[in-house]
Amino acid sequence: MNASANVRNLDIANKIASTATLFRRYFPEAKVDFSPWDNSNQNEWLDTLDFSFHFPGWSPCMECRAILLQLRIDNNDQEGEPKLLGIIMRGMILPKERWRVATVGEWEMTGSHLPQNVQKDNLFQVCKELYKLFSTTSSSNKK
């Protein structure tokens, strides 16, 4: 589901905004889109927070024009913070996927055109920091 459509409280809004800020720390030229999908089938994607990050033109270092970032969440507690279950990132040149990384198993990046090593390392660092971000809660921050 579009990240923008998943804002139910201030804590979730902060996590969504922090996700964009975190990604742009490593890729400052990327423009964030909090609503990468058309909203016709919102109910099918209730268990994800979806973002897209667009680069100005084609990025040869990233081997793509845009990155689709999907955060798989446990959304059972409608009032509480979402629990991050996994991350999928896809490097895209529309309409084709060029590469993909998922934080399940070996965290292996696969695809026909992989980013350069520095960018790969940065993408994995973003994933690690997203897990840290989602493991902190507002109640633990108040202590």
DAZIRA-V59306 format. One record per residue. RES is the residue in one small letter. SS is DSSP state (@ for helix, = for strand, . for the rest). PHI is phi in whole degrees, 0 to 359 (999 if undefined). PSI is psi in degrees with one decimal (* if undefined). Layout:
res,ss,phi,psi
RES,SS,PHI,PSI
RES,SS,PHI,PSI
//
This chain:
res,ss,phi,psi
m,.,999,145.1
n,=,308,133.4
a,@,304,-38.5
s,@,296,-28.1
a,@,276,-7.5
n,@,260,7.9
v,.,282,112.3
r,.,243,-19.2
n,.,203,174.0
l,@,296,-37.7
d,@,297,-44.0
i,@,292,-40.5
a,@,301,-41.0
n,@,295,-40.4
k,@,296,-41.5
i,@,295,-46.9
a,@,296,-39.7
s,@,293,-33.3
t,@,299,-47.1
a,@,297,-43.0
t,@,297,-42.9
l,@,299,-48.0
f,@,299,-43.1
r,@,288,-17.8
r,@,297,-37.9
y,@,269,-26.6
f,.,227,72.7
p,.,296,-21.6
e,.,281,-11.3
a,.,284,138.5
k,=,259,130.2
v,=,271,142.2
d,=,236,115.5
f,.,277,-3.4
s,.,225,70.0
p,.,285,-13.8
w,.,251,153.8
d,.,286,151.3
n,@,269,20.8
s,@,290,-30.0
n,@,236,55.0
q,@,301,-36.1
n,@,294,-21.5
e,@,286,-18.4
w,@,240,29.5
l,.,294,-15.8
d,.,260,17.2
t,=,224,153.9
l,=,249,115.9
d,=,249,134.3
f,=,229,156.8
s,=,229,147.6
f,=,235,121.0
h,=,253,133.3
f,=,265,151.4
p,=,289,104.3
g,=,77,-160.2
w,=,270,133.0
s,=,260,107.0
p,.,296,-30.2
c,.,290,-32.5
m,.,265,-15.1
e,.,60,34.7
c,=,199,172.7
r,=,256,-23.0
a,=,207,156.5
i,=,238,126.7
l,=,266,121.8
l,=,248,119.5
q,=,240,120.1
l,=,260,113.2
r,=,280,124.0
i,=,235,155.7
d,=,268,109.9
n,.,254,26.7
n,.,291,-35.2
d,.,267,97.1
q,.,296,-24.9
e,.,263,-22.3
g,.,269,-168.7
e,.,278,143.0
p,.,288,143.4
k,=,264,127.8
l,=,280,118.7
l,=,263,-31.9
g,=,184,166.4
i,=,229,137.8
i,=,234,128.2
m,=,240,137.0
r,=,231,126.6
g,=,274,125.8
m,=,237,141.2
i,=,236,105.2
l,.,305,136.1
p,.,264,16.7
k,=,255,145.2
e,=,275,131.6
r,=,262,-35.8
w,=,206,164.8
r,=,209,146.1
v,=,223,137.0
a,=,232,142.5
t,.,269,47.5
v,.,237,136.5
g,.,71,-123.5
e,.,275,-1.6
w,.,55,45.0
e,.,272,136.1
m,=,269,129.3
t,=,232,158.5
g,=,146,176.0
s,.,279,-28.5
h,.,221,98.1
l,.,273,150.1
p,.,296,163.1
q,.,294,160.3
n,@,302,-40.6
v,@,298,-43.7
q,@,292,-37.8
k,@,301,-47.0
d,@,301,-41.8
n,@,295,-39.6
l,@,297,-42.1
f,@,293,-35.5
q,@,294,-39.8
v,@,302,-45.0
c,@,300,-46.8
k,@,300,-43.8
e,@,290,-29.9
l,@,295,-39.0
y,@,297,-40.2
k,@,296,-44.5
l,@,302,-46.1
f,@,280,-10.4
s,@,273,-13.2
t,.,268,140.0
t,.,240,161.8
s,@,296,-33.2
s,@,292,-35.6
s,@,286,-26.9
n,@,287,-23.5
k,@,277,-14.3
k,.,286,*
//
